[in-house]
Amino acid sequence: MGNLLITWAPLLPLPVLAGMGALGMLVLALGLLAPRPGHPAPGLALRALAVAGILVALANPSLILEDREALSDIGLVIVDRSQSQSIGDRMAQTERALTELRDWAADRDNLELRVIDAPRVNGDAGRPAAGLRDGTHLFTALEHALADIPRERFAGALLITDGRIHDAPADVAKLNLTGPVHTLVTGAREQGDRRLTIVQSPGFGIVGDEVRLTLRIDEPRAVQARQAQITIRRDGEARGRTTLVPVGVDHAIDMIVDRGGPSVFEITVGEGEQELTLANNRAVVTINGIRDRLRVLLVSGAPHPGERTWRNLLKADPSVDLVHFTILRPPDKQDGTPVRELSLIAFPYRELFELKLNDFDLIIFDRYQRMGILPSVYLRNIANYVQSGGALLEATGPEITPAASLYRTALAAVLPGEPTGDLIEAPFTADVNATGRRHPVTAHLTGLPAVPGDSPNWGRWFRQIDARPKSGTVVMEGANERPLLILDRVGEGRVGQFLSDHIWLWARGYEGGGPHNELLRRLAHWLMKEPELEEDRLTSFVRGDTIEITRRSLTPDPAPVVVTSPTGKESQIVLDELGDGRALGQIAVSAPGIYHFDDGTRTTVAGVGTINPIEFADVTATDLLLRPTAASTGGGVTWLSDNGTPDLRYNRAGRAQADTPSGGGSARWLAFQRNEASAVRGVRNVPFLPTLLLLIVIGGLLVGAWRRESR
């Protein structure tokens, strides 16, 4: 393929050539006036040709012969491989259309078809690109592909998608497209779907208060129900709270935050009459529980050195409101002291244990015994308080006998250990048993040896109250391996029982002391249900594109964890035991959404990326978002469910590139644009007239003019 051009390379500057031309015109004009006006001199025409020849020779014309090679046109096929494309037979439609496109393009020598998957996966780490996390970005992929294509070779783009894109341009002209943009829509026109949307969710809430969650349920108008049932589960619990909510409107639900730390609420709505996927029938909301003020009631049965340990620990925490009463003189003691001198205030047992009992987060009885001060009806109130979700800690002392023990009251229903009446007064070192090494309250205490059986590096104690554990879990042992600390769950509440009053020796640093603050703080937080101290729990934590699964249990558990991905695919992972009550595992993820974990007895959920991804906000197929682009670029839109892949053509630029039926119907044919672009491979420069020939012609003209005039 060649192209012929004429170029000029004047031998003299253009002003000089222009002056010479003007001078020649003047001489020729004088020739018109002589010898008589109206009768030009003989040979004037030949002179004019000679002058023109001289000027042409000085302008130095040449011929440029270009050797050109035809370039192929490049058509782009952007394939939507987002999660919504996995619904139904959309991917099957996509693959069929893609195969037919490739077969058609293979028969066109001058058309190169480039297929781009969107979203892409970055590198070999399997980490998803941004488009995977915040929607479908087909036009972003189109712009990146156009950066590598000369615009004169762009034959057009064809998008294969369900139409749910999230980067449709507001102004198509800014894309500077030189070819049509067509769309093949997957899915079906009339498919409907029920979906759950979280309109507003609180990020945190005060423990004990209600927080308001606003949600909305939408479904096709043709089958829209008046109400739908939703289920709310917290932290993967097997059963949750169910309620009916209206469909098609925003609805507010009040939830109580009853514990500190993050709580994961999973909200699901039942299957609708029309469903494309159940992935958008559920959502996850994480609410961080914040304790405003911890209200602790400490009742000391008698003044003793350990009383200061409890008080210092609780007073050192600015978030704790401590109410402390010490029984200085039991009612049965008669020594003639005037009543007005016995105490500063009367013990307000009715106000504390009846009117405001439920306002306390924790009740501590420190060396308290039956002494007739607290009526039995109030002790029954405390038992009910624990079973309803309260927390109770009893720290016994030497005065506790079987008859004087709180175990002989209504509190026997909640206390885990029954005192035998034996008082052990001998030096011993408090130790954490095998179960305690797996319990979050006592695991990894400072000074606890790594090897079980080795003696802890703690100071000794000298007194312990013997008791028979009837329930709960013994986590620490004292003299003769007798129970020292027993923890138990009672109803909705929790109970701890410390069978010695000598922890104050650790606080005083006796024989090096011990981790009294660490132990008592963990114990108090476990009693108040802090999630980090749960001893039987399955949790999951998202770190980038990895989910860490942690199982806490008091006994080794070899059960594998079943992982359910947002698409419903199940897999298993075996956790590695660490020996301290924890078993850990990791999985790599590449898709956003809600992941479920279940080991048979425990469950948990985790949200990756956007917890309620925009990709599932609406999964119905549509052509409305892409028709403006097609109209602006001369492209067409076709539903594959109508008649399959349309007729494909390869039309010259300037002609129609798509059949565009009225009324939003499917285009019967689509075309890529033939640009006929080419590239210069070589150039030859040839003189327009040989110099010798040009001189002979000019000389011949001048001789001819002279001869005419000489006659």
C-alpha positions, 0 to 999 in steps of 0.5 A: 500500500502506497501514498503519493505526495508532492513537497516543495523545498525552495532554493531561494527564500520565499520573499525572493521567489515572490519578488522574482515572480512579481518582476516576471509578471511586470515584464510580461505586462509590458509585453502586452502593451508593446508594440501596440496596445491590444497587440501583444508582442510575438512569443509572449506566451512562450516567455510566460511559460519560461518564467513559470518554468524558472520559478518552478525550478527554483521552488524545487518540487519533489515527489514523496512516495510513502510505503504504508502498512494496513493496521488491524482494528482493536475491539474490546470485550469487557466481561463482568465477573463480579459476584452478581454474575454468579447468580442463575445462568448468567455466567453460562450466558456470558461464556456462550456469548464470549465463545461466539464473539471469539469465533466470529472475530477469528474470521476477520483478519483486520480485527483484533479482539481483546477480552478484559475481565473485570474486576481483576485480581492483583498479582499472585497473592489473590488479593481482590482489586478495589472494584471487587470490594466496592461494586462493579467497575466496567468503565474503569476497566475500559479506560485502563484498556483504552490507554494502550490503544491508539484511538484511530485503531479503536473499533468499539467496545462490547460489555457483557454484564448483568447491567448492575455497574457502579461507575457509569459515567455521568458524561460519556463525552469525557471518555473521548470514545471514537467507537461504539459501546455495545452491551450484552445483558445477561440474566432475565428481564422479569426476575425479582429478588427480596433484599435486606438493607441496613439503612442506619446502624450504631457503631457503639452503645452504652452497656445496659442501654438500647440502641436503634437499628434501622433496616429496610426490606424490598421485594418486587412490587408484583409479589410484595408482602405486607410483612416479613419475618427477620431473625437477629442472632448475636455472636453466632448464637444458634437461636435468635430473636424473631420479629415481623417487620413491614416491607417496603419502608424503613423500620427501626428496631431497638436492641439492648447492649448487655455486654462490653466489647464488640458484639456481632449481630447477624440479621436475616430475612426469610426467603421471598416468593421471588429470589435470585440469591439469599446473599442479600437476605442477611446483613451483619452489624457490629456494635461495640459495647461501652460501659459508662460506669461500672457499679460494684457493691462490696460488702465486707463482713468484718474489717481485715487486711484483705479489705484494703486490697479489694478497695484499692483495686476497685477505686483505682479504676476511674470507670468503677462506681464503688459502693462499700459497706463494712460490718463493724459490729454484728447485731448479736454483740452486746458491749454497752456501746451507745447505738449512736456511736456504732456506725456512721449510717444505718445499713440500707439493705432495703435500698441496696437489695430490693430497690436498686439491686439491678443497678449493680454490675457486680456484687462482692461478699468479702468474708460475709457470714450469716449474722442477722443483718441481711434478711433472707428475702434479700438473699433470695433477691440476690439469687434471682439477680444472678440467674437473671444475668447478674454477677456475684463473687464470694471471698470467704474467710476463717469465720465461715462455718457450715452454719454461718456460711451463705451456702445455708441461705437462698444463695445455695442455689447459685454458689458452686462450692459447699464449705465442709467446715474445715479450716486449713491453716498451713503454708501453701502456694496457690497454683493454677490447675490444668483446666485453669491453664486453659481458662482466660481468667487464669491462663498466662498469669504473670509468674505462672511457669510454662511447664505444668507441675512446676511451682509458680513464682508466687508468695505463699498463703497460709489459710484456706476454707475447704469446700466441695465443688458441686458445680462450676469449674475449679481453676485454682487449687491451694493446700492439698490440691483443694479448690481455691477458686471456682467459677460457674455460670448460673442461668444468665449470670455468673458466680465466682467463689474465692476460698481464701482471704490471703490474696492481700499477701500478694498485694503486700509483696510478701515473699515476692507477692503475686499477680493479685491485680491481674487475677482480680481484674480478669475475674471481675471482667469475666463475671461481667461477661467481657467477650475477650474472657469467654472460655468457650467461644468461637471467634473470627477476626478479619486482617486484610484478606485473611480471616483468623479463627480462634476457638477457646475451650476448656478441653482440647477439641479436634472438631474441624470448623466448617466455613461457609462463604458468601456464595454458599460454598462450604469448606473445612479448616482444622485449627491448631491447638496452642495448649492454653485453651486456644486453637487458631487457624487462618483462611485467605478470602477473595470475595467480600460478604459474610462468612459463617464458621461452625464447629458443631457446637459453636458458631461465629460470623465475619464480614470481609470488605464492605460487610453489606457489599454494594454488589448485592444491594440489587442483583436484578439484571437491568439495561437502564444504566447502560442505554445512555452510553450506547445512545451517545456512542452509536452502540446497541443493547441486547438481552441475551435471554431474548434471542441469544448473541445478536448478528455481528458485523464489521462496518466502515466508520461513518455508517450505523454500528447497531440496530436500535429498535424503539421501545427499549427492545434488543438490537438485532445486530451490533457492529465493530467499526472499520477504521482502515488505519495504516502506518508508514513503513518507508518513504522515497523522495523523487524529483518532480522533474529532472534538472537537465530536462527542466533546463532544456525545456526552459531554454527551448521556450526562450529560443522559441520566443526569440525566433518569433520576435525576430521575424 
